[in-house]
Amino acid sequence: MKSLLKAFHSINEKGSEFISKRRLSPIETAKSYIEMEKDPENLYKKLIDKTKGFGVFSFEKIYKGQFIAQYRGDLVPKKEMNDKIKYYEETNAGSYVYDFIHNNIEYSIDATLH
């Protein structure tokens, strides 16, 4: 993935204005994409199979520590998510949920309706 560049307007010691560019850190890159509400252009969605559903893939190599994408959805306590998943299954809506633990509390990000 190509790193984002940030332009800085500066004035050199002779008083001339110039633009310098530097690569953004992975955290700065993540913040930029999140603020723009978009994902890097090198990503694409592909059906893996009927059981696993869709996955996110990249046209380019992904390096350790590199920003990949923001998982967008509603933050829901895990206990509430279990009831929502049952509803999604009953209505054949599918479910797109990312589970994680933060400060010993289980959460889910529900992207099903996004």
C-alpha positions in Angstrom: 0.0 0.0 0.0 1.3 3.4 -0.8 1.8 5.6 2.2 0.1 8.8 2.5 2.2 11.9 2.1 1.7 15.1 4.0 2.7 18.4 2.6 4.3 21.1 4.8 4.6 24.7 3.8 7.9 26.0 5.0 10.2 29.0 4.5 13.9 28.3 4.0 16.7 30.4 5.5 16.7 32.7 2.4 13.0 33.5 2.9 11.7 31.4 0.0 8.6 29.4 0.5 8.7 25.7 -0.4 6.6 22.6 0.2 8.2 19.6 1.8 6.6 16.2 2.0 7.0 13.3 4.4 5.4 9.9 4.8 2.8 9.6 7.5 3.3 7.2 10.4 0.9 4.2 10.5 -1.2 6.0 13.2 -1.3 9.2 11.2 -2.3 7.2 8.1 -5.1 5.4 10.0 -6.4 8.8 11.3 -6.4 10.2 7.8 -8.4 7.4 6.3 -10.8 7.4 9.2 -11.3 11.2 8.9 -11.9 10.7 5.1 -14.3 7.8 5.9 -12.7 5.7 3.2 -10.4 2.7 2.9 -7.1 2.4 1.0 -7.5 1.8 -2.7 -5.6 -1.5 -2.7 -8.4 -3.4 -0.8 -11.1 -5.4 -2.3 -14.0 -7.7 -1.0 -14.1 -11.3 -2.2 -16.5 -14.2 -1.3 -14.5 -16.9 0.3 -17.3 -19.5 0.5 -20.9 -19.8 1.7 -19.8 -20.7 5.3 -17.2 -18.0 5.8 -18.7 -15.3 3.7 -16.7 -12.4 2.4 -13.2 -11.4 3.3 -11.0 -8.3 2.7 -8.0 -8.8 0.4 -5.2 -6.6 -0.8 -3.6 -6.1 -4.3 -0.4 -5.2 -2.5 1.7 -6.8 0.3 0.7 -5.7 3.8 3.5 -5.0 6.2 3.6 -5.5 10.0 2.2 -2.4 11.7 0.6 -1.1 8.6 -3.0 0.3 8.7 -5.3 -1.9 6.7 -8.9 -0.6 7.2 -11.3 0.6 9.8 -14.1 -1.8 10.7 -17.1 0.4 10.8 -20.3 -0.4 12.7 -22.2 0.0 15.9 -20.3 -0.7 19.2 -22.5 -3.1 21.2 -21.8 -5.0 24.4 -21.3 -8.7 23.6 -24.3 -9.8 25.7 -26.7 -7.6 23.6 -25.0 -8.8 20.3 -26.0 -12.4 20.9 -29.8 -11.5 20.7 -29.1 -9.4 17.5 -27.3 -12.3 15.9 -30.3 -14.6 16.6 -32.5 -12.0 14.9 -30.2 -11.7 11.9 -30.2 -15.5 11.5 -34.0 -15.7 11.8 -34.4 -13.1 9.1 -31.5 -14.3 6.9 -29.9 -10.9 7.1 -26.5 -12.4 7.6 -24.2 -10.9 10.3 -21.0 -9.0 10.0 -19.6 -8.8 13.5 -16.2 -8.3 15.0 -15.8 -9.4 18.7 -13.1 -8.1 21.0 -12.3 -7.6 24.7 -11.3 -4.2 26.1 -10.5 -3.8 29.9 -11.9 -7.3 30.5 -15.3 -6.4 28.9 -16.5 -8.2 25.8 -17.7 -6.0 22.9 -18.8 -6.4 19.4 -18.8 -4.1 16.4 -21.9 -4.8 14.4 -21.4 -3.9 10.7 -24.4 -5.8 9.5 -26.6 -2.8 8.6 -23.7 -0.6 7.4 
